[in-house]
Amino acid sequence: MSKSLLKEPILEIERILELIPQKPPFVMVDRLLEYTENTGKTGFVIPIDNILVENGIFSEPGLIEHMAQSMSLWRGYQGFMSGLDKPRTGFIGSIKSVEILALPKAGSTLTTYVEILQEFKNVTSVGAKTEDETGKLLATSEMKTVTVD
């Protein structure tokens, strides 16, 4: 992985909210740990009252949304670096593959690694893998995201 272009990790939720189009209660990332031209590393401490927590467990849709928002955060920081004053809106265009190996409990800390596989106009193919705080692999995915503005 290339050297991160961040001077230091972004850990303040207020700053994260400036970089992503999602707003509470549907925010599934709370830190940007690394950023390169083609990769990123994000984090998320799962709140017990998160909208996608069911019976104290972060759901499958929660993990998928977290991986997608990790891409969104990467894209938001890319926009910031290029001078944009607000994050671009986008959505999951398609999911090529997703593998959920385990579901984390609320209170767990997720770390997700995203890699830009291919970009063409407003469509980006991205791979992601999510681990818990022990380094246990929880999920992997490959999806296409579409930026609309």
Secondary structure, DSSP 8 states (H G I E B T S, - for coil): ------SS-B--HHHHHHH-S--TTS----EEEEE-SSEEEEEEE--TT-TTEETTEE-HHHHHHHHHHHHHHHHHHHHHHTT-SS---EEEEEEEEEEE----BTT-EEEEEEEEEEEETTEEEEEEEEE-TT--EEEEEEEEEEE--
